[in-house]
Amino acid sequence: MYYEERAIKDRKLVGESFSGDEFFEVVFERCDFTESRFDDGDLEECTFDNCDLSLVSFNGARFKGVRFIGCKIQGVDFSKNSSLFFDCTFEGCTLRYCTFGDLNLKGVEFRESQVEECNFEGCDMRGAIIEESSFRGSSFSRCDLRKTKFKKSEDIGINPVDNKTEGMEIPALEAGNILSYFGIKLK
């Protein structure tokens, strides 16, 4: 099914299947998509505003210019979406227990978000913009973080030996987390 330039508001769509569906410039407001399926779907220039996307399946889905604003996203494995994740923004979101493993996340934006216990193993995040976000318990290994900007962000546990970090910017207060991988303590 193809959806274009429409707004879908205040809907409880728990467990629904949108597999193979295409969405272009669709705005979802205050919708509950818990345990729904967007497998093999295309989402382009869409906005999810204050939606619950817990345990949603996006296997094989493709994202382009998708904005997630104030959403709860829990237990989602984005890594099964064939690495097609372009120019997406997470703003004011709470992400917990999500997997972004081996994705191309170049240019992705995380703004004012809580990103807790998420896995970014093997991601290409070159040029990502991360502002005022917390990454408590999240793991970064084998990532390309060159020129990634962590502005006013906290709990950034990035091992500089295990990741490409040239040109990466972090807040001065987070330097201790990075140096701890070398056994160095700031006092």
RAMOVEN-V918101 format. One record per residue. N is the residue number from 1. RES is the residue in one small letter. PSI is psi in degrees with one decimal (999 if undefined). NEAR is the number of other C-alpha atoms within 12 Angstrom. Layout:
<<N RES PSI NEAR> <N RES PSI NEAR>>
This chain:
<<1 m 148.6 15> <2 y 127.6 18> <3 y 130.4 23> <4 e 136.9 20> <5 e 60.3 18> <6 r 163.2 17> <7 a 133.7 21> <8 i 115.4 25> <9 k 146.5 20> <10 d 46.1 18> <11 r 140.3 18> <12 k 104.7 20> <13 l 40.3 26> <14 v 127.5 21> <15 g 9.4 20> <16 e 155.4 22> <17 s 123.4 21> <18 f 25.5 28> <19 s 131.0 25> <20 g -3.1 21> <21 d 154.4 24> <22 e 134.2 26> <23 f 123.9 34> <24 f 120.0 26> <25 e 42.7 25> <26 v 137.0 26> <27 v 121.9 29> <28 f 119.9 37> <29 e 128.2 28> <30 r 44.4 25> <31 c 146.0 28> <32 d 108.4 29> <33 f 17.9 37> <34 t 129.2 27> <35 e 21.7 26> <36 s 168.8 25> <37 r 127.5 28> <38 f 30.2 35> <39 d 136.8 28> <40 d 23.8 25> <41 g 164.9 29> <42 d 126.2 35> <43 l 112.8 41> <44 e 127.8 30> <45 e 38.6 29> <46 c 159.4 32> <47 t 130.2 35> <48 f 110.9 39> <49 d 114.1 32> <50 n 46.6 28> <51 c 155.2 34> <52 d 114.0 35> <53 l 32.8 42> <54 s 133.7 31> <55 l 26.5 29> <56 v 144.1 33> <57 s 123.8 34> <58 f 30.4 39> <59 n 121.4 28> <60 g 5.1 25> <61 a 154.2 33> <62 r 129.9 36> <63 f 131.6 38> <64 k 118.6 31> <65 g 30.7 28> <66 v 136.0 32> <67 r 129.9 35> <68 f 115.6 39> <69 i 120.8 32> <70 g 30.0 29> <71 c 152.6 34> <72 k 120.1 35> <73 i 107.1 39> <74 q 132.2 29> <75 g 27.1 28> <76 v 131.6 34> <77 d 90.2 34> <78 f -15.6 40> <79 s -13.3 30> <80 k 19.0 26> <81 n 30.6 31> <82 s 25.8 25> <83 s 27.4 26> <84 l 92.7 32> <85 f 86.9 37> <86 f 133.6 29> <87 d 50.1 28> <88 c 151.6 32> <89 t 135.2 35> <90 f 115.1 36> <91 e 120.1 32> <92 g 28.4 29> <93 c 159.1 33> <94 t 113.2 35> <95 l 124.8 41> <96 r 138.6 29> <97 y 39.3 27> <98 c 154.0 34> <99 t 126.6 32> <100 f 19.0 39> <101 g 131.6 30> <102 d 22.6 28> <103 l 153.2 32> <104 n 104.0 34> <105 l 29.4 39> <106 k 129.1 31> <107 g 3.5 29> <108 v 152.1 36> <109 e 132.7 35> <110 f 115.6 39> <111 r 127.6 32> <112 e 43.9 29> <113 s 153.8 32> <114 q 113.7 35> <115 v 93.5 40> <116 e 132.6 29> <117 e 38.2 26> <118 c 152.4 32> <119 n 120.3 33> <120 f 27.3 35> <121 e 128.0 29> <122 g 14.9 26> <123 c 146.7 33> <124 d 103.6 33> <125 m 26.3 40> <126 r 130.3 30> <127 g 9.1 26> <128 a 151.0 33> <129 i 121.2 34> <130 i 111.5 39> <131 e 133.8 30> <132 e 45.9 27> <133 s 152.2 32> <134 s 136.8 32> <135 f 39.9 36> <136 r 121.4 25> <137 g 0.7 22> <138 s 150.1 29> <139 s 137.6 29> <140 f 114.6 35> <141 s 143.9 27> <142 r 33.2 25> <143 c 151.3 34> <144 d 103.8 34> <145 l 18.9 39> <146 r 131.9 26> <147 k 17.2 23> <148 t 138.6 31> <149 k 114.1 31> <150 f 90.4 39> <151 k 126.6 26> <152 k 36.0 24> <153 s 162.8 29> <154 e 168.1 31> <155 d 42.8 28> <156 i 102.3 40> <157 g 81.6 32> <158 i 120.1 38> <159 n 112.9 27> <160 p -15.8 26> <161 v -33.8 19> <162 d -6.9 20> <163 n 156.2 28> <164 k 118.2 24> <165 t 10.1 28> <166 e 127.1 18> <167 g 1.7 17> <168 m 139.8 28> <169 e 131.9 28> <170 i 156.3 32> <171 p 146.2 23> <172 a -35.8 17> <173 l -17.3 19> <174 e -5.5 24> <175 a -34.1 27> <176 g -38.6 23> <177 n -41.2 25> <178 i -45.1 30> <179 l -24.0 21> <180 s -25.0 18> <181 y -18.4 17> <182 f 8.1 16> <183 g 17.4 11> <184 i 134.4 12> <185 k 135.0 13> <186 l 139.0 14> <187 k 999 7>>
